[in-house]
């Protein structure tokens, strides 16, 4: 579980990130989860964007992905959200 200070730190880091995963009509499918999993392994902190064609609620999508991938939600803002998962060899040093 992330503390408030850690979430603020991750939000600051994620501000300039471009979305790595886009969720469209296919919603949160197995292939989207696999893509997100590999992105989290490589980056630790990623931005996910829900396209206009997606009918899924942003909070539902974020919670579903976080629970499926053992990740934490750092922020939900508009149709984008930040996911964080600590790597085996962390690149991000949380406060």
N, CA, C and O atoms as a GROMACS GRO file, in nm:
protein
  380
    1UNK      N    1   0.084  -0.118   0.000
    1UNK     CA    2   0.000   0.000   0.000
    1UNK      C    3   0.089   0.124   0.000
    1UNK      O    4   0.182   0.135   0.080
    2UNK      N    5   0.059   0.215  -0.088
    2UNK     CA    6   0.137   0.338  -0.099
    2UNK      C    7   0.085   0.441   0.001
    2UNK      O    8  -0.035   0.453   0.024
    3UNK      N    9   0.178   0.516   0.059
    3UNK     CA   10   0.140   0.626   0.148
    3UNK      C   11   0.109   0.748   0.064
    3UNK      O   12   0.136   0.750  -0.056
    4UNK      N   13   0.052   0.849   0.126
    4UNK     CA   14   0.020   0.973   0.056
    4UNK      C   15   0.144   1.040  -0.001
    4UNK      O   16   0.142   1.092  -0.113
    5UNK      N   17   0.252   1.038   0.075
    5UNK     CA   18   0.378   1.099   0.030
    5UNK      C   19   0.433   1.025  -0.092
    5UNK      O   20   0.483   1.088  -0.185
    6UNK      N   21   0.423   0.893  -0.092
    6UNK     CA   22   0.470   0.814  -0.205
    6UNK      C   23   0.384   0.838  -0.329
    6UNK      O   24   0.437   0.847  -0.440
    7UNK      N   25   0.252   0.850  -0.311
    7UNK     CA   26   0.164   0.877  -0.424
    7UNK      C   27   0.194   1.014  -0.484
    7UNK      O   28   0.195   1.028  -0.607
    8UNK      N   29   0.218   1.114  -0.401
    8UNK     CA   30   0.253   1.247  -0.452
    8UNK      C   31   0.384   1.241  -0.531
    8UNK      O   32   0.396   1.303  -0.637
    9UNK      N   33   0.480   1.167  -0.480
    9UNK     CA   34   0.609   1.150  -0.548
    9UNK      C   35   0.588   1.085  -0.686
    9UNK      O   36   0.644   1.130  -0.785
   10UNK      N   37   0.507   0.979  -0.691
   10UNK     CA   38   0.482   0.909  -0.817
   10UNK      C   39   0.401   0.995  -0.914
   10UNK      O   40   0.425   0.991  -1.035
   11UNK      N   41   0.307   1.072  -0.862
   11UNK     CA   42   0.230   1.163  -0.949
   11UNK      C   43   0.322   1.266  -1.013
   11UNK      O   44   0.306   1.299  -1.131
   12UNK      N   45   0.417   1.316  -0.935
   12UNK     CA   46   0.513   1.414  -0.987
   12UNK      C   47   0.597   1.350  -1.098
   12UNK      O   48   0.623   1.413  -1.201
   13UNK      N   49   0.640   1.226  -1.078
   13UNK     CA   50   0.720   1.156  -1.179
   13UNK      C   51   0.637   1.124  -1.304
   13UNK      O   52   0.688   1.128  -1.416
   14UNK      N   53   0.510   1.093  -1.284
   14UNK     CA   54   0.424   1.050  -1.394
   14UNK      C   55   0.365   1.163  -1.475
   14UNK      O   56   0.305   1.138  -1.580
   15UNK      N   57   0.382   1.286  -1.429
   15UNK     CA   58   0.320   1.400  -1.497
   15UNK      C   59   0.361   1.409  -1.644
   15UNK      O   60   0.276   1.432  -1.730
   16UNK      N   61   0.488   1.392  -1.674
   16UNK     CA   62   0.538   1.407  -1.810
   16UNK      C   63   0.536   1.279  -1.892
   16UNK      O   64   0.573   1.280  -2.009
   17UNK      N   65   0.493   1.169  -1.832
   17UNK     CA   66   0.489   1.042  -1.905
   17UNK      C   67   0.382   1.042  -2.013
   17UNK      O   68   0.277   1.104  -1.998
   18UNK      N   69   0.411   0.973  -2.121
   18UNK     CA   70   0.311   0.950  -2.226
   18UNK      C   71   0.243   0.818  -2.196
   18UNK      O   72   0.306   0.728  -2.140
   19UNK      N   73   0.114   0.804  -2.232
   19UNK     CA   74   0.045   0.676  -2.207
   19UNK      C   75   0.114   0.561  -2.281
   19UNK      O   76   0.142   0.569  -2.400
   20UNK      N   77   0.142   0.454  -2.206
   20UNK     CA   78   0.207   0.336  -2.262
   20UNK      C   79   0.102   0.236  -2.308
   20UNK      O   80   0.123   0.164  -2.406
   21UNK      N   81  -0.010   0.231  -2.238
   21UNK     CA   82  -0.118   0.136  -2.269
   21UNK      C   83  -0.244   0.215  -2.299
   21UNK      O   84  -0.280   0.307  -2.225
   22UNK      N   85  -0.311   0.180  -2.407
   22UNK     CA   86  -0.438   0.242  -2.444
   22UNK      C   87  -0.547   0.137  -2.439
   22UNK      O   88  -0.530   0.027  -2.491
   23UNK      N   89  -0.658   0.170  -2.376
   23UNK     CA   90  -0.770   0.078  -2.365
   23UNK      C   91  -0.885   0.131  -2.450
   23UNK      O   92  -0.933   0.243  -2.429
   24UNK      N   93  -0.927   0.051  -2.546
   24UNK     CA   94  -1.032   0.093  -2.638
   24UNK      C   95  -1.154   0.003  -2.627
   24UNK      O   96  -1.197  -0.032  -2.517
   25UNK      N   97  -1.210  -0.034  -2.742
   25UNK     CA   98  -1.331  -0.116  -2.747
   25UNK      C   99  -1.315  -0.251  -2.681
   25UNK      O  100  -1.410  -0.304  -2.623
   26UNK      N  101  -1.195  -0.308  -2.689
   26UNK     CA  102  -1.175  -0.442  -2.635
   26UNK      C  103  -1.176  -0.445  -2.483
   26UNK      O  104  -1.171  -0.552  -2.422
   27UNK      N  105  -1.183  -0.326  -2.422
   27UNK     CA  106  -1.186  -0.313  -2.275
   27UNK      C  107  -1.060  -0.372  -2.215
   27UNK      O  108  -0.955  -0.372  -2.279
   28UNK      N  109  -1.068  -0.423  -2.092
   28UNK     CA  110  -0.952  -0.481  -2.024
   28UNK      C  111  -0.950  -0.630  -2.056
   28UNK      O  112  -1.009  -0.712  -1.985
   29UNK      N  113  -0.882  -0.664  -2.164
   29UNK     CA  114  -0.874  -0.802  -2.210
   29UNK      C  115  -0.744  -0.865  -2.162
   29UNK      O  116  -0.659  -0.799  -2.103
   30UNK      N  117  -0.730  -0.993  -2.189
   30UNK     CA  118  -0.609  -1.065  -2.148
   30UNK      C  119  -0.486  -1.007  -2.218
   30UNK      O  120  -0.380  -0.995  -2.156
   31UNK      N  121  -0.500  -0.972  -2.345
   31UNK     CA  122  -0.385  -0.916  -2.417
   31UNK      C  123  -0.344  -0.780  -2.362
   31UNK      O  124  -0.225  -0.748  -2.356
   32UNK      N  125  -0.441  -0.700  -2.322
   32UNK     CA  126  -0.411  -0.570  -2.260
   32UNK      C  127  -0.340  -0.590  -2.126
   32UNK      O  128  -0.247  -0.517  -2.094
   33UNK      N  129  -0.382  -0.690  -2.050
   33UNK     CA  130  -0.318  -0.718  -1.922
   33UNK      C  131  -0.174  -0.766  -1.942
   33UNK      O  132  -0.085  -0.729  -1.866
   34UNK      N  133  -0.151  -0.848  -2.045
   34UNK     CA  134  -0.015  -0.895  -2.073
   34UNK      C  135   0.075  -0.779  -2.114
   34UNK      O  136   0.190  -0.770  -2.070
   35UNK      N  137   0.023  -0.692  -2.198
   35UNK     CA  138   0.098  -0.575  -2.241
   35UNK      C  139   0.132  -0.485  -2.122
   35UNK      O  140   0.244  -0.435  -2.110
   36UNK      N  141   0.035  -0.465  -2.035
   36UNK     CA  142   0.055  -0.382  -1.918
   36UNK      C  143   0.155  -0.444  -1.822
   36UNK      O  144   0.238  -0.375  -1.763
   37UNK      N  145   0.148  -0.576  -1.808
   37UNK     CA  146   0.241  -0.647  -1.720
   37UNK      C  147   0.384  -0.629  -1.767
   37UNK      O  148   0.473  -0.600  -1.687
   38UNK      N  149   0.408  -0.645  -1.897
   38UNK     CA  150   0.544  -0.628  -1.948
   38UNK      C  151   0.589  -0.483  -1.937
   38UNK      O  152   0.707  -0.457  -1.912
   39UNK      N  153   0.498  -0.388  -1.955
   39UNK     CA  154   0.534  -0.246  -1.940
   39UNK      C  155   0.570  -0.215  -1.795
   39UNK      O  156   0.664  -0.139  -1.770
   40UNK      N  157   0.497  -0.272  -1.700
   40UNK     CA  158   0.529  -0.251  -1.559
   40UNK      C  159   0.663  -0.312  -1.522
   40UNK      O  160   0.738  -0.254  -1.443
   41UNK      N  161   0.694  -0.428  -1.578
   41UNK     CA  162   0.824  -0.490  -1.552
   41UNK      C  163   0.938  -0.402  -1.601
   41UNK      O  164   1.043  -0.393  -1.538
   42UNK      N  165   0.916  -0.338  -1.713
   42UNK     CA  166   1.021  -0.258  -1.773
   42UNK      C  167   1.031  -0.118  -1.712
   42UNK      O  168   1.141  -0.068  -1.690
   43UNK      N  169   0.917  -0.054  -1.684
   43UNK     CA  170   0.917   0.087  -1.642
   43UNK      C  171   0.886   0.111  -1.494
   43UNK      O  172   0.926   0.214  -1.441
   44UNK      N  173   0.819   0.022  -1.427
   44UNK     CA  174   0.772   0.036  -1.288
   44UNK      C  175   0.653   0.130  -1.275
   44UNK      O  176   0.556   0.098  -1.205
   45UNK      N  177   0.657   0.246  -1.340
   45UNK     CA  178   0.549   0.344  -1.334
   45UNK      C  179   0.503   0.371  -1.476
   45UNK      O  180   0.582   0.414  -1.561
   46UNK      N  181   0.374   0.346  -1.504
   46UNK     CA  182   0.322   0.367  -1.639
   46UNK      C  183   0.191   0.446  -1.633
   46UNK      O  184   0.120   0.447  -1.532
   47UNK      N  185   0.162   0.509  -1.745
   47UNK     CA  186   0.037   0.581  -1.760
   47UNK      C  187  -0.052   0.502  -1.855
   47UNK      O  188  -0.007   0.459  -1.962
   48UNK      N  189  -0.177   0.482  -1.817
   48UNK     CA  190  -0.274   0.409  -1.897
   48UNK      C  191  -0.386   0.505  -1.934
   48UNK      O  192  -0.434   0.580  -1.848
   49UNK      N  193  -0.429   0.503  -2.059
   49UNK     CA  194  -0.535   0.593  -2.104
   49UNK      C  195  -0.655   0.514  -2.156
   49UNK      O  196  -0.639   0.418  -2.232
   50UNK      N  197  -0.773   0.555  -2.115
   50UNK     CA  198  -0.898   0.499  -2.168
   50UNK      C  199  -0.940   0.584  -2.286
   50UNK      O  200  -0.959   0.705  -2.272
   51UNK      N  201  -0.955   0.522  -2.402
   51UNK     CA  202  -1.000   0.595  -2.520
   51UNK      C  203  -1.149   0.623  -2.511
   51UNK      O  204  -1.220   0.562  -2.430
   52UNK      N  205  -1.197   0.714  -2.595
   52UNK     CA  206  -1.340   0.748  -2.595
   52UNK      C  207  -1.428   0.629  -2.632
   52UNK      O  208  -1.544   0.624  -2.592
   53UNK      N  209  -1.374   0.534  -2.708
   53UNK     CA  210  -1.453   0.418  -2.749
   53UNK      C  211  -1.472   0.316  -2.636
   53UNK      O  212  -1.552   0.224  -2.648
   54UNK      N  213  -1.399   0.333  -2.527
   54UNK     CA  214  -1.410   0.241  -2.414
   54UNK      C  215  -1.533   0.274  -2.331
   54UNK      O  216  -1.556   0.390  -2.297
   55UNK      N  217  -1.611   0.172  -2.298
   55UNK     CA  218  -1.732   0.192  -2.218
   55UNK      C  219  -1.708   0.166  -2.070
   55UNK      O  220  -1.797   0.190  -1.988
   56UNK      N  221  -1.589   0.117  -2.036
   56UNK     CA  222  -1.556   0.084  -1.898
   56UNK      C  223  -1.535   0.210  -1.817
   56UNK      O  224  -1.479   0.308  -1.867
   57UNK      N  225  -1.581   0.209  -1.692
   57UNK     CA  226  -1.556   0.319  -1.601
   57UNK      C  227  -1.408   0.324  -1.567
   57UNK      O  228  -1.345   0.219  -1.552
   58UNK      N  229  -1.353   0.442  -1.556
   58UNK     CA  230  -1.209   0.457  -1.533
   58UNK      C  231  -1.165   0.394  -1.401
   58UNK      O  232  -1.058   0.333  -1.394
   59UNK      N  233  -1.246   0.410  -1.297
   59UNK     CA  234  -1.210   0.353  -1.167
   59UNK      C  235  -1.216   0.201  -1.170
   59UNK      O  236  -1.129   0.134  -1.114
   60UNK      N  237  -1.318   0.147  -1.235
   60UNK     CA  238  -1.329   0.001  -1.248
   60UNK      C  239  -1.210  -0.056  -1.324
   60UNK      O  240  -1.152  -0.157  -1.284
   61UNK      N  241  -1.172   0.009  -1.434
   61UNK     CA  242  -1.060  -0.039  -1.514
   61UNK      C  243  -0.931  -0.033  -1.434
   61UNK      O  244  -0.852  -0.128  -1.437
   62UNK      N  245  -0.908   0.077  -1.364
   62UNK     CA  246  -0.786   0.092  -1.284
   62UNK      C  247  -0.779  -0.013  -1.174
   62UNK      O  248  -0.674  -0.075  -1.153
   63UNK      N  249  -0.889  -0.034  -1.104
   63UNK     CA  250  -0.891  -0.132  -0.995
   63UNK      C  251  -0.874  -0.274  -1.048
   63UNK      O  252  -0.803  -0.355  -0.988
   64UNK      N  253  -0.939  -0.304  -1.160
   64UNK     CA  254  -0.928  -0.438  -1.219
   64UNK      C  255  -0.784  -0.466  -1.262
   64UNK      O  256  -0.732  -0.574  -1.236
   65UNK      N  257  -0.722  -0.369  -1.327
   65UNK     CA  258  -0.584  -0.389  -1.372
   65UNK      C  259  -0.488  -0.398  -1.255
   65UNK      O  260  -0.398  -0.482  -1.255
   66UNK      N  261  -0.505  -0.312  -1.156
   66UNK     CA  262  -0.416  -0.313  -1.040
   66UNK      C  263  -0.425  -0.445  -0.965
   66UNK      O  264  -0.322  -0.501  -0.926
   67UNK      N  265  -0.546  -0.495  -0.944
   67UNK     CA  266  -0.559  -0.621  -0.870
   67UNK      C  267  -0.509  -0.740  -0.952
   67UNK      O  268  -0.451  -0.833  -0.896
   68UNK      N  269  -0.529  -0.738  -1.082
   68UNK     CA  270  -0.483  -0.848  -1.168
   68UNK      C  271  -0.332  -0.853  -1.179
   68UNK      O  272  -0.274  -0.960  -1.197
   69UNK      N  273  -0.266  -0.738  -1.169
   69UNK     CA  274  -0.123  -0.729  -1.194
   69UNK      C  275  -0.041  -0.704  -1.068
   69UNK      O  276   0.080  -0.680  -1.078
   70UNK      N  277  -0.103  -0.708  -0.952
   70UNK     CA  278  -0.032  -0.680  -0.826
   70UNK      C  279   0.032  -0.542  -0.828
   70UNK      O  280   0.146  -0.526  -0.784
   71UNK      N  281  -0.039  -0.445  -0.879
   71UNK     CA  282   0.012  -0.309  -0.890
   71UNK      C  283  -0.067  -0.216  -0.798
   71UNK      O  284  -0.169  -0.255  -0.741
   72UNK      N  285  -0.018  -0.095  -0.785
   72UNK     CA  286  -0.084   0.008  -0.705
   72UNK      C  287  -0.130   0.120  -0.798
   72UNK      O  288  -0.064   0.151  -0.896
   73UNK      N  289  -0.244   0.179  -0.765
   73UNK     CA  290  -0.292   0.295  -0.839
   73UNK      C  291  -0.233   0.419  -0.773
   73UNK      O  292  -0.260   0.446  -0.655
   74UNK      N  293  -0.154   0.494  -0.848
   74UNK     CA  294  -0.093   0.616  -0.794
   74UNK      C  295  -0.183   0.736  -0.816
   74UNK      O  296  -0.183   0.829  -0.736
   75UNK      N  297  -0.261   0.735  -0.926
   75UNK     CA  298  -0.347   0.849  -0.956
   75UNK      C  299  -0.450   0.810  -1.061
   75UNK      O  300  -0.422   0.730  -1.150
   76UNK      N  301  -0.569   0.867  -1.048
   76UNK     CA  302  -0.671   0.858  -1.151
   76UNK      C  303  -0.711   1.002  -1.182
   76UNK      O  304  -0.759   1.074  -1.094
   77UNK      N  305  -0.690   1.043  -1.306
   77UNK     CA  306  -0.718   1.181  -1.345
   77UNK      C  307  -0.779   1.180  -1.484
   77UNK      O  308  -0.714   1.142  -1.581
   78UNK      N  309  -0.903   1.222  -1.494
   78UNK     CA  310  -0.971   1.220  -1.623
   78UNK      C  311  -0.984   1.078  -1.673
   78UNK      O  312  -1.033   0.991  -1.601
   79UNK      N  313  -0.941   1.054  -1.795
   79UNK     CA  314  -0.948   0.921  -1.854
   79UNK      C  315  -0.812   0.850  -1.850
   79UNK      O  316  -0.790   0.752  -1.920
   80UNK      N  317  -0.721   0.901  -1.767
   80UNK     CA  318  -0.590   0.838  -1.754
   80UNK      C  319  -0.564   0.801  -1.608
   80UNK      O  320  -0.620   0.861  -1.516
   81UNK      N  321  -0.479   0.700  -1.589
   81UNK     CA  322  -0.440   0.665  -1.453
   81UNK      C  323  -0.297   0.612  -1.454
   81UNK      O  324  -0.247   0.562  -1.555
   82UNK      N  325  -0.233   0.626  -1.339
   82UNK     CA  326  -0.096   0.581  -1.321
   82UNK      C  327  -0.095   0.451  -1.242
   82UNK      O  328  -0.162   0.440  -1.139
   83UNK      N  329  -0.020   0.354  -1.290
   83UNK     CA  330  -0.002   0.228  -1.219
   83UNK      C  331   0.145   0.214  -1.180
   83UNK      O  332   0.234   0.248  -1.258
   84UNK      N  333   0.169   0.164  -1.060
   84UNK     CA  334   0.305   0.143  -1.011
   84UNK      C  335   0.317   0.003  -0.955
   84UNK      O  336   0.230  -0.045  -0.882
   85UNK      N  337   0.427  -0.062  -0.990
   85UNK     CA  338   0.461  -0.192  -0.931
   85UNK      C  339   0.612  -0.196  -0.915
   85UNK      O  340   0.687  -0.178  -1.011
   86UNK      N  341   0.656  -0.221  -0.792
   86UNK     CA  342   0.798  -0.226  -0.763
   86UNK      C  343   0.863  -0.343  -0.837
   86UNK      O  344   0.813  -0.455  -0.835
   87UNK      N  345   0.974  -0.314  -0.903
   87UNK     CA  346   1.047  -0.416  -0.978
   87UNK      C  347   1.139  -0.495  -0.886
   87UNK      O  348   1.164  -0.454  -0.772
   88UNK      N  349   1.190  -0.607  -0.936
   88UNK     CA  350   1.285  -0.686  -0.858
   88UNK      C  351   1.410  -0.606  -0.830
   88UNK      O  352   1.468  -0.614  -0.721
   89UNK      N  353   1.454  -0.529  -0.929
   89UNK     CA  354   1.566  -0.436  -0.912
   89UNK      C  355   1.510  -0.296  -0.935
   89UNK      O  356   1.512  -0.246  -1.047
   90UNK      N  357   1.461  -0.231  -0.828
   90UNK     CA  358   1.389  -0.104  -0.843
   90UNK      C  359   1.475   0.007  -0.904
   90UNK      O  360   1.592   0.024  -0.870
   91UNK      N  361   1.411   0.082  -0.994
   91UNK     CA  362   1.474   0.200  -1.053
   91UNK      C  363   1.426   0.326  -0.981
   91UNK      O  364   1.494   0.428  -0.980
   92UNK      N  365   1.308   0.317  -0.922
   92UNK     CA  366   1.247   0.430  -0.853
   92UNK      C  367   1.264   0.410  -0.702
   92UNK      O  368   1.221   0.309  -0.647
   93UNK      N  369   1.325   0.507  -0.638
   93UNK     CA  370   1.342   0.502  -0.493
   93UNK      C  371   1.231   0.585  -0.428
   93UNK      O  372   1.234   0.708  -0.432
   94UNK      N  373   1.135   0.517  -0.370
   94UNK     CA  374   1.023   0.586  -0.306
   94UNK      C  375   1.068   0.650  -0.174
   94UNK      O  376   1.154   0.594  -0.104
   95UNK      N  377   1.011   0.765  -0.140
   95UNK     CA  378   1.044   0.829  -0.011
   95UNK      C  379   0.989   0.750   0.106
   95UNK      O  380   1.008   0.790   0.221
   0.00000   0.00000   0.00000
